[in-house]
């Protein structure tokens, strides 16, 4: 798909979602805000999956971005949502930078467990840090957009609009990256690293870059989630949080960017309604839902329209 076509299609989807948000009930607007923010974090995992590795520690950068945004708001007086989101992404990238080259040396379960260990180390530090609120965390106030503070009735929609716009722009950039030479080399490395090395590309360098890009996505997603929730706590870095992001990535597959956000929305919908009607067994419902997808769509939700796209290109 050509970049201009990707850009026009992506901007159209963003515009439609923004328009639809003005007519949605508040509960649905909030649900989609969280789904888009979490989908951005899972997009980073999909980026790594295309390189042949899976991160079980995306909660580390999720928490880093969230804490960075909340601290910038409370300590530095930065209230602009766009600056906080970008700042969260940059701080998360800086947190991941010292480990990027090291973790890129590992594959399979070793990569997953090392990334998980880093996330749990950060969780331990956050729980013990009284300056950062300890295990209770701390609250974050209401954001502004370009210096304008929204009215109470529109604060939820503003969070939704900012999250949709930023997530949409990152999704467009990710699709262009996936179709670029480096993105296609990542797929080749997933299938046969030795052949890629013989062709002159460094797989370790590729995974290092993708790991940092995934960190930026995770940090921005964390900042956007904190702005919507108004609270940050160490559980952002806990292993169960990272597991949910992996859940979405598996649900979506590594073929489509749009599928990541569709899967994240499905997860939030299933979790919300199952926790409402099955409060003691909602995790079981989620597990059965994932098993059903794996059984009938083993390559993920994105394989549905990816197959159609390839058929249309051949035609």
C-alpha atoms as one frame of an Amber mdcrd trajectory, in Angstrom:
protein
   0.000   0.000   0.000   1.429   3.378  -1.011   2.259   5.933   1.747  -0.172
   8.573   0.429  -2.988   6.044   0.361  -2.126   4.949   3.896  -2.074   8.583
   5.052  -5.400   9.483   3.459  -7.113   6.327   4.755  -5.697   6.850   8.239
  -6.713  10.507   8.434 -10.206   9.599   7.251 -10.533   6.981  10.002  -9.339
   9.503  12.596 -11.852  12.098  11.389 -14.713   9.577  11.497 -13.802   8.460
  15.013 -13.573  12.056  16.229 -16.981  12.837  14.756 -18.493   9.654  16.210
 -17.085  10.523  19.635 -19.343  13.578  19.903 -22.400  11.291  19.810 -21.129
   8.479  22.058 -22.126   8.007  25.687 -19.399   8.863  28.167 -18.784   5.249
  29.186 -18.097   4.246  25.578 -15.832   7.250  24.997 -13.787   6.296  28.056
 -13.632   2.635  26.993 -12.343   3.555  23.530  -9.835   5.992  25.028  -8.303
   3.253  27.175  -8.470   0.788  24.272  -6.588   3.178  21.961  -3.944   3.957
  24.605  -3.402   0.269  25.406  -3.466  -0.588  21.710  -0.556   1.768  21.196
   1.449  -0.216  23.763   0.527  -3.518  22.099   1.542  -2.058  18.738   5.092
  -1.970  20.089   4.889  -5.697  20.847   3.607  -6.374  17.330   6.568  -4.409
  15.998   8.870  -6.774  17.877   6.849  -9.834  16.839   7.567  -8.978  13.225
  11.265  -9.255  14.137  10.772 -12.705  15.664  10.780 -11.758  19.381   8.058
 -10.992  21.938   8.412  -8.636  24.897   6.702  -9.673  28.128   7.946  -6.491
  29.807   6.114  -3.771  27.940   4.690  -2.743  31.294   8.075  -1.178  32.095
   7.820   1.465  29.374   4.066   1.785  29.958   4.750   2.736  33.586   7.743
   4.906  32.686   5.655   6.980  30.288   2.772   7.205  32.738   4.930   8.302
  35.674   6.804  10.774  33.472   3.556  12.424  32.375   2.117  12.515  35.898
   5.337  13.935  37.398   5.692  16.517  34.628   2.112  17.577  35.338   2.495
  17.764  39.127   6.110  18.910  39.528   6.876  20.891  36.379   3.451  22.351
  35.717   3.231  20.968  32.170  -0.456  20.451  31.458  -0.599  20.225  27.656
  -1.777  16.747  26.631   0.316  16.539  23.469   3.519  17.540  25.258   2.833
  15.092  28.076   2.187  12.230  25.639   5.302  12.890  23.563   7.345  13.439
  26.725   6.122  10.117  28.119   7.231   8.368  24.943  10.674   9.997  25.022
  11.248   9.214  28.703  10.258   5.584  28.157  12.718   5.399  25.250  15.488
   6.768  27.476  14.610   4.206  30.171  14.822   1.381  27.607  17.966   2.694
  25.901  20.577   1.214  28.315  19.068  -2.277  27.881  18.297  -2.199  24.152
  21.623  -3.485  22.831  21.864  -6.138  25.562  18.366  -7.529  25.145  18.738
  -7.602  21.355  21.283 -10.402  21.761  18.626 -12.824  23.025  15.788 -14.689
  21.320  12.682 -16.720  22.162  11.952 -17.283  25.855  15.205 -15.593  26.920
  14.159 -12.288  25.326  10.692 -12.569  26.876  11.923 -13.381  30.378  14.647
 -10.725  30.383  12.162  -8.058  29.351   9.750  -9.298  32.030  12.501  -9.167
  34.654  13.258  -5.529  33.794   9.595  -4.654  34.160   9.345  -6.351  37.560
  12.496  -4.598  38.791  10.855  -1.271  37.989   7.695  -2.460  39.762   9.717
  -3.209  42.885  11.375   0.208  42.788   8.028   1.986  42.368   6.358   0.065
  45.215   9.176   0.950  47.625   9.487   4.589  46.524   7.517   6.812  48.915
   8.389   9.856  46.828   6.326   8.379  43.976   3.416   7.416  46.217   4.521
   3.877  47.007   2.014   1.116  46.294  -0.895   3.595  46.202   0.550   5.814
  43.489  -0.791   9.357  43.106  -3.378  11.339  41.193  -3.037  13.558  38.153
  -5.122  16.649  37.441  -7.027  17.673  34.342  -5.084  18.329  31.155  -5.189
  21.235  28.738  -4.893  21.277  24.948  -2.798  24.110  23.481  -3.360  26.136
  26.645  -7.137  25.664  26.701  -8.696  23.862  29.669 -11.859  22.015  28.581
 -15.123  22.362  30.456 -16.151  19.547  32.785 -18.737  18.237  30.320 -16.128
  17.947  27.541 -13.104  16.721  29.495 -13.775  13.066  28.629 -14.167  13.830
  24.946 -10.961  15.888  24.900  -9.024  12.948  26.364 -10.650  10.726  23.744
  -9.840  13.118  20.885  -6.189  13.535  21.880  -5.736   9.784  22.299  -7.409
   8.970  18.982  -5.383  11.570  17.078  -2.003  10.601  18.526  -2.667   6.858
  18.339  -3.921   7.260  14.784  -0.838   9.174  13.673   1.473   6.587  15.262
  -0.564   3.821  13.596  -0.135   5.492  10.188   3.617   5.804  10.760   3.783
   2.157  11.860   2.005   0.971   8.704   4.446   2.945   6.536   7.339   1.488
   8.535   6.008  -2.057   8.169   5.901  -1.642   4.382   9.351  -0.046   4.204
  12.573  -1.904   3.404  13.523  -2.167   7.081  10.045  -3.399   7.967  10.210
  -6.131   5.332  13.719  -7.093   6.442  12.273  -7.594   9.940   9.831 -10.142
   8.531  12.692 -11.874   6.741  14.684 -11.982   9.999  11.688 -13.582  11.706
  11.849 -16.458   9.207  15.614 -16.834   8.711  18.131 -14.674  10.592  21.175
 -16.297   9.008  20.038 -15.488   5.495  19.417 -11.846   6.475  22.904 -11.620
   7.984  24.411 -13.033   4.791  22.607 -10.333   2.817  24.431  -7.681   4.846
  21.812  -6.616   7.407  22.385  -6.732  11.153  19.519  -8.489  12.917  20.756
  -7.324  16.316  20.726  -3.703  15.168  17.251  -4.206  13.704  15.867  -5.607
  16.965  17.578  -2.837  18.947  15.861  -0.156  16.873  12.512  -1.931  17.014
  12.849  -2.316  20.783  13.353   1.438  21.160  10.448   2.199  18.834   8.299
  -0.175  20.886   9.417   1.672  24.029   8.302   4.995  22.560   4.895   3.552
  21.671   4.571   2.052  25.149   5.557   5.276  26.893   3.128   7.359  24.877
   0.373   4.820  25.554   1.150   4.990  29.275   0.974   8.783  29.297  -2.350
   8.768  27.437  -3.784   6.135  29.799  -2.780   8.143  32.867  -4.368  11.292
  31.464  -7.632   9.395  30.962  -7.568   7.596  34.327  -6.236  10.504  36.380
  -4.163   8.138  38.505  -0.845   6.287  38.279   0.325   3.325  40.367   3.055
   0.641  40.278   0.665  -1.944  38.804   1.290  -0.257  35.457   4.596  -2.176
  35.490   3.281  -5.435  36.967   3.545  -8.664  34.959  -0.233  -9.042  34.584
  -0.390  -5.663  32.841   2.339  -6.729  30.425   0.442  -9.978  29.890  -2.643
  -8.072  28.748  -0.605  -6.270  26.113   0.761  -9.599  24.876  -2.821 -10.923
  24.887  -3.855  -8.125  22.501  -0.797  -8.656  20.274  -1.545 -12.385  19.921
  -5.206 -11.600  19.313  -4.321  -9.162  16.533  -1.441 -10.997  14.863   1.527
  -9.278  13.262  -0.011  -8.581   9.859  -2.138  -5.495  10.459  -1.844  -2.281
  12.464  -5.597  -1.735  12.501  -6.098  -5.207  13.961  -4.112  -4.201  17.062
  -6.601  -1.480  17.956  -9.558  -3.688  17.042  -8.192  -6.406  19.341  -7.569
  -3.896  22.140 -11.153  -2.648  21.831 -12.487  -6.212  21.843 -10.496  -6.955
  24.985 -11.908  -3.901  26.784 -15.467  -4.717  25.674 -15.237  -8.377  26.696
 -13.570  -7.467  29.996 -16.156  -4.772  30.806 -19.213  -6.887  30.093 -17.814
 -10.137  31.482 -16.771  -8.403  34.730 -20.293  -6.953  34.920 -22.170 -10.215
  34.356 -19.510 -12.696  35.564 -17.639 -10.767  38.294 -15.895 -13.840  39.701
 -15.020 -15.609  36.458 -14.383 -12.825  33.931 -10.774 -13.985  33.438 -12.158
 -17.354  32.352 -14.312 -15.613  29.749 -11.252 -13.763  28.428  -9.307 -17.010
  28.243 -12.074 -18.773  26.333 -12.304 -15.808  23.977  -8.569 -15.991  23.223
  -8.727 -19.772  22.722 -11.578 -19.317  20.242  -9.572 -16.776  18.255  -6.476
 -18.995  18.244  -8.588 -21.958  17.116 -10.386 -20.242  14.238  -7.906 -17.436
  13.432  -4.455 -18.824  14.302  -2.708 -15.910  12.559  -4.765 -13.314  14.412
  -7.632 -11.016  13.554  -5.485  -9.087  11.089  -5.160 -12.140   8.863  -8.785
 -11.636   7.747  -8.303  -8.417   5.805  -4.618  -9.091   5.099  -5.648 -12.101
   2.999  -8.239  -9.987   1.220  -5.673  -7.244   0.571  -3.217  -9.703  -0.960
  -6.000 -11.198  -3.110  -6.919  -7.716  -4.347  -3.289  -6.900  -5.170  -2.903
 -10.115  -7.183  -6.131  -9.370  -9.026
